[in-house]
Amino acid sequence: FILSLPSDQYMPNFISFSAQTSANQTQDIIMSKLDKRRKGLLGPPVGKKCVLFVDDLNMPQKEQYGAQPPIELLRQWLDNGNWYDRKDTSKIEMIDQTLVTAMGPPGGGRNDITARFTRHMVVIGIDSFTEQAMKGIFSTIMEWHFSTGFEPNY
């Protein structure tokens, strides 16, 4: 969906978290896609909005005290509109961005995320599909796939 937004108005930025994702990596990836507007101010090219999509949001490992540093970095940005340069600790404001995230339910390497972060989100939950619904979805996809010239022998 994000890639279908008008490219003259929106700039997509995608990040996939893993158990090994660090706050430093997250900050570097986000900042690398933004333009420096002036000292201490970053944003997408003038006239555009950046849509930052973070997949597997709840994957980063919890540290000793239970925090997930990459998520805390995003929370700091949502709370304050900024974070700090790691070299000289100067304030870096970020403008014209919005955050969209996706994650699976906790368990199997995924962790709970804090209420301090969740308060910034509109949470949408989707129930698991029934077997009949899954067969209907994938049967339609497979029928289309084989109707485009592939032999249905497989």
DSSP file (Angstrom, degrees, kcal/mol; ACC not computed):
  #  RESIDUE AA STRUCTURE BP1 BP2  ACC     N-H-->O    O-->H-N    N-H-->O    O-->H-N    TCO  KAPPA ALPHA  PHI   PSI    X-CA   Y-CA   Z-CA
    1    1 A F    >         0   0    0      0, 0.0     3,-1.1     0, 0.0     4,-0.4   0.000 360.0 360.0 360.0 -43.0    0.0    0.0    0.0
    2    2 A I  G >   +     0   0    0      1,-0.3     3,-1.3     2,-0.2    49,-0.1   0.872 360.0  54.8 -63.2 -36.7    2.7    2.5    0.9
    3    3 A L  G 3  S+     0   0    0      1,-0.2    -1,-0.3     8,-0.1     4,-0.1   0.707 100.7  61.1 -69.5 -18.0    4.4    2.1   -2.4
    4    4 A S  G <  S+     0   0    0     -3,-1.1    -1,-0.2     2,-0.1    -2,-0.2   0.515  80.0 108.0 -86.8  -4.2    1.2    3.0   -4.2
    5    5 A L  S <  S-     0   0    0     -3,-1.3     2,-0.2    -4,-0.4     5,-0.1  -0.396  92.0 -82.9 -67.8 150.7    1.1    6.4   -2.6
    6    6 A P    >>  -     0   0    0      0, 0.0     4,-2.2     0, 0.0     3,-1.7  -0.364  36.1-147.3 -59.0 122.7    1.8    9.3   -5.0
    7    7 A S  T 34 S+     0   0    0      1,-0.3    -2,-0.1     2,-0.2    -3,-0.0   0.675  95.0  62.9 -69.7 -16.4    5.6    9.6   -5.2
    8    8 A D  T 34 S+     0   0    0      1,-0.1    -1,-0.3    40,-0.0     3,-0.1   0.609 117.0  28.9 -81.2  -9.8    5.5   13.3   -5.6
    9    9 A Q  T <4 S+     0   0    0     -3,-1.7    40,-2.5     1,-0.2     2,-0.4   0.647 120.0  45.9-117.0 -25.9    3.9   13.7   -2.2
   10   10 A Y  E  <  -a   49   0A   0     -4,-2.2    40,-0.2    38,-0.2    -1,-0.2  -0.936  53.2-160.7-129.5 144.9    5.3   10.7   -0.1
   11   11 A M  E     -a   50   0A   0     38,-2.9    40,-2.1    -2,-0.4     2,-0.2  -0.976  21.2-143.1-121.3 115.5    8.6    9.0    0.4
   12   12 A P  E     -a   51   0A   0      0, 0.0     2,-0.3     0, 0.0    40,-0.2  -0.499  15.9-174.8 -79.1 148.4    8.5    5.5    1.7
   13   13 A N  E     -a   52   0A   0     38,-2.2    40,-3.2    -2,-0.2     2,-0.4  -0.949   8.2-164.3-141.8 119.2   11.1    4.2    4.2
   14   14 A F  E     +a   53   0A   0     -2,-0.3     2,-0.4    38,-0.2    40,-0.2  -0.879  11.0 174.6-113.6 136.3   11.1    0.5    5.2
   15   15 A I  E     -a   54   0A   0     38,-2.6    40,-3.1    -2,-0.4     2,-0.5  -0.999  14.1-158.9-135.7 136.7   12.8   -1.2    8.2
   16   16 A S  E     -a   55   0A   0     -2,-0.4    40,-0.2    38,-0.2     2,-0.2  -0.972  17.0-145.9-114.3 119.3   12.5   -4.8    9.3
   17   17 A F        -     0   0    0     38,-2.6     2,-0.3    -2,-0.5    41,-0.1  -0.508  18.2-178.6 -80.5 150.8   13.4   -5.4   12.9
   18   18 A S    >   -     0   0    0     -2,-0.2     3,-1.2    39,-0.1    43,-0.2  -0.794  47.9 -91.1-132.9 179.4   15.1   -8.6   14.1
   19   19 A A  T 3  S+     0   0    0     -2,-0.3    42,-1.5     1,-0.2    -2,-0.0   0.770 127.0  50.1 -64.2 -24.1   16.2   -9.9   17.4
   20   20 A Q  T 3  S+     0   0    0     40,-0.1    -1,-0.2     2,-0.1     2,-0.1   0.431  78.8 125.2 -95.8  -0.2   19.6   -8.3   16.8
   21   21 A T    <   -     0   0    0     -3,-1.2     2,-0.2     4,-0.1    40,-0.2  -0.386  44.4-159.4 -64.1 132.1   18.4   -4.9   15.7
   22   22 A S     >  -     0   0    0     -2,-0.1     4,-2.1    47,-0.1     5,-0.1  -0.683  29.3-116.0-108.7 164.9   20.0   -2.1   17.8
   23   23 A A  H  > S+     0   0    0     -2,-0.2     4,-2.7     2,-0.2     5,-0.2   0.876 116.7  55.3 -64.8 -37.9   19.0    1.5   18.5
   24   24 A N  H  > S+     0   0    0      2,-0.2     4,-2.6     1,-0.2    -1,-0.2   0.923 108.3  47.3 -62.8 -44.5   22.1    2.7   16.7
   25   25 A Q  H  > S+     0   0    0      2,-0.2     4,-2.7     1,-0.2     5,-0.2   0.923 112.4  50.4 -61.0 -44.0   21.2    0.7   13.6
   26   26 A T  H  X S+     0   0    0     -4,-2.1     4,-2.3     1,-0.2     5,-0.2   0.933 112.1  46.4 -60.5 -47.5   17.7    2.0   13.7
   27   27 A Q  H  X S+     0   0    0     -4,-2.7     4,-2.6     1,-0.2     5,-0.2   0.917 113.3  49.3 -62.7 -43.9   18.8    5.6   14.0
   28   28 A D  H  X S+     0   0    0     -4,-2.6     4,-2.0    -5,-0.2    -2,-0.2   0.919 111.6  48.6 -62.8 -44.1   21.4    5.3   11.2
   29   29 A I  H  X S+     0   0    0     -4,-2.7     4,-0.8     2,-0.2    -2,-0.2   0.931 115.0  43.9 -63.2 -46.7   18.8    3.7    8.8
   30   30 A I  H >< S+     0   0    0     -4,-2.3     3,-0.8    -5,-0.2     4,-0.4   0.936 115.8  46.6 -65.5 -46.2   16.2    6.3    9.4
   31   31 A M  H >< S+     0   0    0     -4,-2.6     3,-1.1     1,-0.2    -1,-0.2   0.814 103.5  63.5 -68.1 -29.1   18.6    9.3    9.3
   32   32 A S  H 3< S+     0   0    0     -4,-2.0    -1,-0.2     1,-0.2    -2,-0.2   0.768 103.0  49.3 -67.0 -23.6   20.3    8.0    6.1
   33   33 A K  T << S+     0   0    0     -3,-0.8     2,-0.3    -4,-0.8    -1,-0.2   0.509 100.1  82.4 -92.1  -5.2   17.0    8.3    4.2
   34   34 A L  S <  S-     0   0    0     -3,-1.1     2,-0.3    -4,-0.4    60,-0.0  -0.688  74.7-124.1-103.9 154.5   16.3   11.9    5.3
   35   35 A D  E     -C   43   0B   0      8,-3.4     8,-2.1    -2,-0.3     2,-0.8  -0.691  23.1-119.2 -91.8 146.3   17.6   15.2    4.0
   36   36 A K  E     -C   42   0B   0     -2,-0.3     6,-0.2     6,-0.2     3,-0.1  -0.776  29.9-179.1 -83.6 113.6   19.4   17.7    6.2
   37   37 A R  E     -     0   0B   0      4,-2.5     2,-0.3    -2,-0.8    -1,-0.2   0.881  66.6 -35.1 -82.8 -39.8   17.2   20.8    6.0
   38   38 A R  E >  S-C   41   0B   0      3,-1.2     3,-2.3    -3,-0.1    -1,-0.4  -0.919  96.8 -43.0-163.9 179.9   19.5   22.9    8.3
   39   39 A K  T 3  S+     0   0    0     -2,-0.3     3,-0.1     1,-0.3    -3,-0.0  -0.343 129.6   3.2 -59.0 122.0   21.6   22.2   11.4
   40   40 A G  T 3  S+     0   0    0     -2,-0.1    53,-3.2     1,-0.1     2,-0.4   0.584 110.2 101.5  81.1  11.0   19.7   19.9   13.7
   41   41 A L  E <   +Cd  38  93B   0     -3,-2.3    -4,-2.5    51,-0.2    -3,-1.2  -0.968  43.6 176.4-133.9 119.2   16.7   19.5   11.4
   42   42 A L  E     +Cd  36  94B   0     51,-3.0    53,-2.4    -2,-0.4    -6,-0.2  -0.894  13.7 135.6-119.0 149.4   16.0   16.4    9.2
   43   43 A G  E     -C   35   0B   0     -8,-2.1    -8,-3.4    -2,-0.3    53,-0.1  -0.971  53.6 -72.8-171.8 175.1   13.1   15.5    7.0
   44   44 A P  S    S-     0   0    0      0, 0.0     3,-0.1     0, 0.0     4,-0.1  -0.203  79.0 -58.6 -69.3 172.5   12.2   14.1    3.6
   45   45 A P  S >  S-     0   0    0      0, 0.0     3,-2.1     0, 0.0   -34,-0.0  -0.210  77.2 -81.3 -51.8 146.1   12.7   16.3    0.5
   46   46 A V  T 3  S+     0   0    0      1,-0.3     3,-0.1    -3,-0.1    -3,-0.0  -0.223 119.1  25.5 -54.3 133.2   10.8   19.6    0.8
   47   47 A G  T 3  S+     0   0    0      1,-0.3     2,-0.3    -3,-0.1    -1,-0.3   0.359 106.9  94.2  92.5  -3.7    7.2   19.2   -0.2
   48   48 A K    <   -     0   0    0     -3,-2.1     2,-0.4    -4,-0.1    -1,-0.3  -0.803  62.7-140.4-117.5 161.0    7.1   15.4    0.7
   49   49 A K  E     -a   10   0A   0    -40,-2.5   -38,-2.9    -2,-0.3     2,-0.5  -0.944  19.1-134.3-114.4 141.0    6.0   13.4    3.7
   50   50 A C  E     -ab  11  97A   0     46,-3.1    48,-2.3    -2,-0.4     2,-0.7  -0.843  10.0-157.6 -97.5 129.4    8.0   10.4    4.8
   51   51 A V  E     -ab  12  98A   0    -40,-2.1   -38,-2.2    -2,-0.5     2,-0.7  -0.922  10.2-160.2-105.8 108.5    6.1    7.2    5.7
   52   52 A L  E     -ab  13  99A   0     46,-3.0    48,-3.0    -2,-0.7     2,-0.6  -0.809   5.7-167.4 -93.0 116.4    8.3    5.1    7.9
   53   53 A F  E     -ab  14 100A   0    -40,-3.2   -38,-2.6    -2,-0.7     2,-0.6  -0.924   2.8-168.5-107.9 121.4    7.1    1.4    8.0
   54   54 A V  E     -ab  15 101A   0     46,-2.5    48,-2.0    -2,-0.6     3,-0.4  -0.941   7.7-160.4-110.9 115.7    8.6   -0.8   10.7
   55   55 A D  E    S+a   16   0A   0    -40,-3.1   -38,-2.6    -2,-0.6    48,-0.2  -0.679  73.2  15.9 -94.1 150.2    7.9   -4.5   10.2
   56   56 A D  S >  S+     0   0    0     46,-0.4     3,-1.9    -2,-0.3    47,-0.2   0.920  75.0 176.3  54.4  48.6    8.2   -7.0   13.1
   57   57 A L  T 3  S+     0   0    0     45,-2.4    46,-0.2    -3,-0.4    -2,-0.1   0.825  71.3  51.1 -52.4 -38.5    8.2   -4.2   15.6
   58   58 A N  T 3  S+     0   0    0      1,-0.2    53,-2.6    44,-0.2    -1,-0.3   0.194  84.2  93.0 -92.3  19.1    8.3   -6.4   18.6
   59   59 A M    <   +     0   0    0     -3,-1.9    -1,-0.2    51,-0.2    -2,-0.1   0.832  52.8 104.7 -80.7 -33.2   11.3   -8.6   17.5
   60   60 A P  S    S-     0   0    0      0, 0.0   -41,-0.2     0, 0.0   -40,-0.1  -0.178  78.9-108.2 -55.5 139.8   14.2   -6.7   19.2
   61   61 A Q        -     0   0    0    -42,-1.5     2,-0.3   -43,-0.2    -2,-0.1  -0.309  30.9-113.0 -65.1 147.7   15.5   -8.5   22.2
   62   62 A K        -     0   0    0      6,-0.1     6,-0.2    -3,-0.1    -1,-0.1  -0.590  31.0-132.5 -78.5 144.5   14.8   -7.0   25.6
   63   63 A E    >   -     0   0    0      4,-3.0     3,-1.9    -2,-0.3    -1,-0.1  -0.175  40.4 -75.6 -85.7-173.9   17.8   -5.7   27.5
   64   64 A Q  T 3  S+     0   0    0      1,-0.3    -2,-0.1     2,-0.1    -1,-0.0   0.814 132.5  43.4 -54.3 -36.5   18.7   -6.4   31.1
   65   65 A Y  T 3  S-     0   0    0      2,-0.1    -1,-0.3     0, 0.0    -3,-0.0   0.335 121.2-100.9 -98.0   7.6   16.1   -4.0   32.5
   66   66 A G  S <  S+     0   0    0     -3,-1.9     2,-0.2     1,-0.3    -2,-0.1   0.399  80.2 127.1  94.6  -3.0   13.3   -5.1   30.1
   67   67 A A        -     0   0    0     -5,-0.1    -4,-3.0    46,-0.0    -1,-0.3  -0.493  53.9-141.7 -84.7 158.1   13.5   -2.2   27.6
   68   68 A Q    >>  -     0   0    0     -6,-0.2     4,-2.2    -2,-0.2     3,-1.0  -0.906  14.4-155.2-116.5  97.8   13.9   -2.7   23.8
   69   69 A P  H 3> S+     0   0    0      0, 0.0     4,-2.1     0, 0.0     5,-0.2   0.792  88.7  52.7 -50.5 -41.8   16.3    0.1   22.8
   70   70 A P  H 3> S+     0   0    0      0, 0.0     4,-1.8     0, 0.0     5,-0.1   0.906 113.4  45.4 -61.9 -36.9   15.1    0.4   19.1
   71   71 A I  H <> S+     0   0    0     -3,-1.0     4,-2.6     2,-0.2     5,-0.2   0.880 110.4  53.7 -71.3 -37.5   11.5    0.8   20.2
   72   72 A E  H  X S+     0   0    0     -4,-2.2     4,-2.4     2,-0.2    -1,-0.2   0.855 106.2  53.6 -64.8 -34.1   12.5    3.3   22.9
   73   73 A L  H  X S+     0   0    0     -4,-2.1     4,-1.9    -5,-0.2    -1,-0.2   0.932 110.5  45.9 -64.4 -45.4   14.3    5.3   20.3
   74   74 A L  H  X S+     0   0    0     -4,-1.8     4,-2.5     1,-0.2    -2,-0.2   0.896 111.7  52.8 -62.9 -39.6   11.1    5.4   18.2
   75   75 A R  H  X S+     0   0    0     -4,-2.6     4,-3.0     2,-0.2     5,-0.2   0.906 106.2  53.1 -62.4 -41.2    9.1    6.3   21.3
   76   76 A Q  H  X S+     0   0    0     -4,-2.4     4,-2.8     1,-0.2     6,-0.6   0.912 109.7  48.7 -60.2 -42.1   11.5    9.2   22.1
   77   77 A W  H  X S+     0   0    0     -4,-1.9     4,-2.6     2,-0.2    -2,-0.2   0.927 113.8  45.9 -63.6 -44.2   10.9   10.5   18.6
   78   78 A L  H  < S+     0   0    0     -4,-2.5    -2,-0.2     1,-0.2    -1,-0.2   0.886 117.3  44.3 -66.6 -38.0    7.1   10.2   19.0
   79   79 A D  H  < S+     0   0    0     -4,-3.0    -2,-0.2    -5,-0.2    -1,-0.2   0.918 133.9  13.8 -69.7 -44.3    7.1   11.8   22.4
   80   80 A N  H  < S-     0   0    0     -4,-2.8    -3,-0.2     2,-0.3    -2,-0.2   0.579  90.8-121.9-115.1 -13.9    9.5   14.7   21.7
   81   81 A G  S  < S+     0   0    0     -4,-2.6    13,-2.1    -5,-0.5     2,-0.3   0.611  85.5  56.7  78.7  11.0    9.8   15.0   17.9
   82   82 A N  E     -E   93   0B   0     -6,-0.6    -2,-0.3    11,-0.2     2,-0.3  -0.949  55.1-162.6-155.4 172.6   13.6   14.5   18.2
   83   83 A W  E     -E   92   0B   0      9,-1.9     9,-3.2    -2,-0.3     2,-0.4  -0.839  34.5 -94.8-146.9-169.8   16.5   12.4   19.3
   84   84 A Y  E     -E   91   0B   0     -2,-0.3     7,-0.2     7,-0.2     2,-0.2  -0.873  28.3-109.4-121.6 144.5   20.1   13.2   19.8
   85   85 A D     >  -     0   0    0      5,-3.0     4,-1.4    -2,-0.4    -1,-0.0  -0.454  23.4-142.7 -65.2 135.1   23.3   12.8   17.7
   86   86 A R  T  4 S+     0   0    0      2,-0.2    -1,-0.1    -2,-0.2   -62,-0.0   0.728  94.2  51.1 -75.6 -20.6   25.5   10.1   19.1
   87   87 A K  T  4 S+     0   0    0      1,-0.1    -1,-0.2     3,-0.1    -2,-0.0   0.946 131.9   6.0 -82.0 -51.7   28.7   11.9   18.3
   88   88 A D  T  4 S-     0   0    0      2,-0.1    -2,-0.2     0, 0.0    -1,-0.1   0.310  91.2-123.1-118.5   9.0   28.1   15.4   19.9
   89   89 A T     <  +     0   0    0     -4,-1.4     2,-0.2     1,-0.2    -3,-0.1   0.685  56.2 154.9  55.6  23.6   24.8   14.8   21.7
   90   90 A S        -     0   0    0      1,-0.1    -5,-3.0    -6,-0.1     2,-0.2  -0.498  51.3 -99.0 -76.8 152.5   23.2   17.7   19.8
   91   91 A K  E     - E   0  84B   0     -7,-0.2     2,-0.5    -2,-0.2    -7,-0.2  -0.507  33.8-162.4 -73.8 133.9   19.5   17.7   19.3
   92   92 A I  E     - E   0  83B   0     -9,-3.2    -9,-1.9    -2,-0.2     2,-0.3  -0.958   4.9-159.5-120.3 111.6   18.2   16.4   16.0
   93   93 A E  E     -dE  41  82B   0    -53,-3.2   -51,-3.0    -2,-0.5     2,-0.4  -0.673   3.2-156.7 -87.4 144.7   14.6   17.3   15.1
   94   94 A M  E     -d   42   0B   0    -13,-2.1     2,-0.3    -2,-0.3   -51,-0.2  -0.989  14.9-178.2-125.5 128.1   12.7   15.2   12.6
   95   95 A I        +     0   0    0    -53,-2.4   -45,-0.1    -2,-0.4     3,-0.1  -0.776  52.5  28.8-124.2 165.2    9.8   16.6   10.7
   96   96 A D  S    S+     0   0    0     -2,-0.3   -46,-3.1     1,-0.2     2,-0.3   0.848  86.4 123.5  56.9  42.2    7.2   15.6    8.0
   97   97 A Q  E     -b   50   0A   0    -48,-0.2     2,-0.3    -3,-0.2   -46,-0.2  -0.948  40.0-167.6-128.8 151.3    7.3   11.9    9.0
   98   98 A T  E     -b   51   0A   0    -48,-2.3   -46,-3.0    -2,-0.3     2,-0.5  -0.978  17.4-133.3-133.9 151.9    4.6    9.4   10.1
   99   99 A L  E     +b   52   0A   0     -2,-0.3     2,-0.4   -48,-0.2   -46,-0.2  -0.895  20.4 177.4-112.6 131.3    5.1    6.0   11.5
  100  100 A V  E     -b   53   0A   0    -48,-3.0   -46,-2.5    -2,-0.5     2,-0.3  -0.997  13.5-178.2-127.3 133.4    3.3    2.8   10.5
  101  101 A T  E     -b   54   0A   0     -2,-0.4     2,-0.3   -48,-0.2   -46,-0.2  -0.876  14.7-164.9-131.3 163.2    4.2   -0.5   12.1
  102  102 A A        +     0   0    0    -48,-2.0   -45,-2.4    -2,-0.3   -46,-0.4  -0.992  16.4 159.9-143.7 146.0    3.3   -4.2   12.0
  103  103 A M        -     0   0    0     -2,-0.3    -2,-0.0   -47,-0.2   -48,-0.0  -0.986  31.0-121.2-160.0 158.9    4.0   -7.0   14.4
  104  104 A G        -     0   0    0     -2,-0.3   -46,-0.1     1,-0.2     3,-0.1  -0.470  50.1 -75.1 -94.3 172.4    2.8  -10.5   15.3
  105  105 A P        -     0   0    0      0, 0.0     5,-0.2     0, 0.0    -1,-0.2  -0.335  62.8 -86.5 -66.5 151.2    1.5  -11.6   18.7
  106  106 A P  S    S+     0   0    0      0, 0.0     5,-0.2     0, 0.0     2,-0.1  -0.210  86.9  72.3 -58.0 148.1    4.0  -12.1   21.5
  107  107 A G  B >   +F  110   0C   0      3,-2.2     3,-0.9    -3,-0.1    -3,-0.1  -0.248  68.5  54.5 122.2 150.1    5.7  -15.5   21.7
  108  108 A G  T 3  S-     0   0    0      1,-0.2     3,-0.1    -2,-0.1     0, 0.0   0.885 137.9 -34.5  64.8  40.1    8.2  -17.4   19.7
  109  109 A G  T 3  S+     0   0    0      1,-0.4     2,-0.3   -90,-0.0    -1,-0.2   0.202 116.3 112.2  98.5 -15.3   10.9  -14.6   19.8
  110  110 A R  B <   -F  107   0C   0     -3,-0.9    -3,-2.2    -5,-0.2    -1,-0.4  -0.719  52.6-154.9 -91.4 144.8    8.4  -11.8   19.7
  111  111 A N        -     0   0    0    -53,-2.6     2,-0.1    -2,-0.3   -50,-0.0  -0.718  21.7 -98.2-115.0 162.2    8.1   -9.6   22.9
  112  112 A D        -     0   0    0     -2,-0.3     2,-0.3    -7,-0.1    -1,-0.1  -0.494  38.3-136.7 -68.5 149.1    5.4   -7.5   24.4
  113  113 A I        -     0   0    0     -2,-0.1   -55,-0.1     1,-0.1   -46,-0.0  -0.830  27.0 -96.8-107.7 155.9    5.9   -3.8   23.7
  114  114 A T    >>  -     0   0    0     -2,-0.3     4,-2.5     1,-0.1     3,-0.7  -0.248  17.2-126.8 -72.7 153.7    5.4   -1.2   26.4
  115  115 A A  H 3> S+     0   0    0      1,-0.2     4,-1.9     2,-0.2    -1,-0.1   0.788 109.2  68.0 -65.7 -28.0    2.3    0.8   27.0
  116  116 A R  H 34 S+     0   0    0      1,-0.2    -1,-0.2     2,-0.2     4,-0.1   0.843 110.8  33.5 -61.0 -32.7    4.4    4.0   26.8
  117  117 A F  H X4 S+     0   0    0     -3,-0.7     3,-1.9     2,-0.1    -2,-0.2   0.872 113.6  58.3 -87.1 -43.6    5.0    3.2   23.1
  118  118 A T  H >< S+     0   0    0     -4,-2.5     3,-2.2     1,-0.3    -2,-0.2   0.780  90.2  73.1 -59.8 -28.4    1.6    1.6   22.3
  119  119 A R  T 3< S+     0   0    0     -4,-1.9    -1,-0.3     1,-0.3    -2,-0.1   0.721  93.5  55.6 -61.2 -19.2   -0.2    4.8   23.4
  120  120 A H  T <  S+     0   0    0     -3,-1.9    -1,-0.3    -5,-0.1     2,-0.2   0.516 100.3  80.3 -87.2  -5.4    1.0    6.5   20.2
  121  121 A M  S <  S-     0   0    0     -3,-2.2     2,-0.7    -4,-0.2   -21,-0.1  -0.638  71.2-136.5-107.2 156.3   -0.6    3.8   18.0
  122  122 A V        -     0   0    0     -2,-0.2     2,-0.5     2,-0.0    -3,-0.1  -0.968  36.2-146.8-101.7 113.1   -3.9    2.9   16.6
  123  123 A V        -     0   0    0     -2,-0.7     2,-0.5    -5,-0.1    -5,-0.0  -0.716  18.6-175.8 -92.8 127.0   -4.0   -0.8   17.2
  124  124 A I        -     0   0    0     -2,-0.5     2,-0.4     2,-0.0    -2,-0.0  -0.985   6.4-163.9-121.6 123.1   -5.8   -3.0   14.7
  125  125 A G        -     0   0    0     -2,-0.5     2,-0.5     0, 0.0    -2,-0.0  -0.861   2.4-160.3-108.8 142.5   -6.0   -6.8   15.4
  126  126 A I        -     0   0    0     -2,-0.4     3,-0.1     3,-0.0    -2,-0.0  -0.984  16.2-132.1-123.5 125.7   -7.0   -9.4   12.8
  127  127 A D        -     0   0    0     -2,-0.5     2,-0.1     1,-0.1     0, 0.0  -0.288  36.6 -91.0 -67.2 157.7   -8.2  -12.8   13.8
  128  128 A S        -     0   0    0      1,-0.1     2,-0.2    -2,-0.0    -1,-0.1  -0.409  46.3-112.2 -66.1 146.9   -6.8  -15.9   12.2
  129  129 A F        -     0   0    0      1,-0.1    -1,-0.1    -3,-0.1     2,-0.1  -0.497  28.9-111.4 -79.6 151.1   -8.5  -17.0    9.1
  130  130 A T     >  -     0   0    0     -2,-0.2     4,-2.4     1,-0.1     5,-0.2  -0.343  29.7-108.9 -72.4 163.6  -10.5  -20.3    9.0
  131  131 A E  H  > S+     0   0    0      1,-0.2     4,-2.5     2,-0.2     5,-0.2   0.891 121.0  53.6 -61.6 -38.9   -9.2  -23.1    7.0
  132  132 A Q  H  > S+     0   0    0      2,-0.2     4,-2.2     1,-0.2    -1,-0.2   0.908 109.0  48.0 -63.2 -42.4  -12.0  -22.6    4.5
  133  133 A A  H  > S+     0   0    0      2,-0.2     4,-2.4     1,-0.2    -2,-0.2   0.912 111.5  50.3 -64.9 -42.1  -11.2  -18.9    4.1
  134  134 A M  H  X S+     0   0    0     -4,-2.4     4,-2.7     1,-0.2     5,-0.3   0.910 110.2  49.8 -62.7 -42.4   -7.5  -19.7    3.6
  135  135 A K  H  X S+     0   0    0     -4,-2.5     4,-2.4     1,-0.2     5,-0.2   0.910 111.0  50.5 -62.4 -41.1   -8.3  -22.3    0.9
  136  136 A G  H  X S+     0   0    0     -4,-2.2     4,-1.6     2,-0.2    -2,-0.2   0.912 113.3  45.2 -62.9 -42.9  -10.6  -19.8   -0.8
  137  137 A I  H  X S+     0   0    0     -4,-2.4     4,-1.8     2,-0.2    -2,-0.2   0.967 119.3  39.0 -65.1 -53.9   -7.9  -17.1   -0.9
  138  138 A F  H  X S+     0   0    0     -4,-2.7     4,-2.6     1,-0.2     5,-0.2   0.796 111.6  57.6 -74.4 -27.1   -5.0  -19.3   -2.0
  139  139 A S  H  X S+     0   0    0     -4,-2.4     4,-2.7    -5,-0.3    -1,-0.2   0.921 107.8  48.6 -64.4 -42.3   -7.1  -21.3   -4.5
  140  140 A T  H  X S+     0   0    0     -4,-1.6     4,-2.1    -5,-0.2    -2,-0.2   0.918 113.0  47.3 -62.2 -44.1   -8.0  -18.1   -6.2
  141  141 A I  H  X S+     0   0    0     -4,-1.8     4,-2.6     2,-0.2    -2,-0.2   0.931 114.3  46.2 -63.7 -45.9   -4.3  -17.0   -6.3
  142  142 A M  H  X S+     0   0    0     -4,-2.6     4,-2.6     2,-0.2     5,-0.2   0.889 110.4  53.0 -67.0 -39.4   -3.2  -20.4   -7.6
  143  143 A E  H  X S+     0   0    0     -4,-2.7     4,-1.6     2,-0.2    -1,-0.2   0.923 112.1  45.8 -61.3 -43.5   -6.0  -20.6  -10.3
  144  144 A W  H  X S+     0   0    0     -4,-2.1     4,-0.6    -5,-0.2    -2,-0.2   0.937 111.6  52.7 -62.7 -45.7   -4.9  -17.2  -11.5
  145  145 A H  H ><>S+     0   0    0     -4,-2.6     3,-1.0     1,-0.2     5,-0.6   0.923 113.2  42.3 -57.6 -47.6   -1.3  -18.2  -11.5
  146  146 A F  H ><5S+     0   0    0     -4,-2.6     3,-0.9     1,-0.2    -1,-0.2   0.741 106.8  62.6 -74.8 -22.1   -1.8  -21.3  -13.6
  147  147 A S  H 3<5S+     0   0    0     -4,-1.6    -1,-0.2     1,-0.2    -2,-0.2   0.587  89.0  72.3 -77.5  -8.5   -4.2  -19.5  -15.9
  148  148 A T  T <<5S-     0   0    0     -3,-1.0    -1,-0.2    -4,-0.6    -2,-0.1   0.222 131.3 -70.4 -92.5  16.0   -1.4  -17.2  -17.0
  149  149 A G  T < 5S+     0   0    0     -3,-0.9     2,-0.3     1,-0.4    -2,-0.1   0.415  93.1 126.1 117.4  -1.5    0.4  -19.9  -19.0
  150  150 A F      < -     0   0    0     -5,-0.6    -1,-0.4    -4,-0.2    -2,-0.0  -0.637  65.5-109.4 -86.7 147.2    1.8  -22.3  -16.5
  151  151 A E    >   -     0   0    0     -2,-0.3     3,-0.8     1,-0.1    -4,-0.1  -0.598  17.5-141.7 -77.1 132.5    0.9  -26.0  -16.7
  152  152 A P  T 3  S+     0   0    0      0, 0.0    -1,-0.1     0, 0.0    -6,-0.1   0.248  77.5 101.1 -79.4  16.5   -1.4  -27.1  -14.0
  153  153 A N  T 3         0   0    0      1,-0.2    -2,-0.0     0, 0.0    -3,-0.0   0.662 360.0 360.0 -72.6 -15.4    0.4  -30.5  -13.7
  154  154 A Y    <         0   0    0     -3,-0.8    -1,-0.2     0, 0.0    -3,-0.0   0.485 360.0 360.0 -84.2 360.0    2.3  -29.4  -10.5
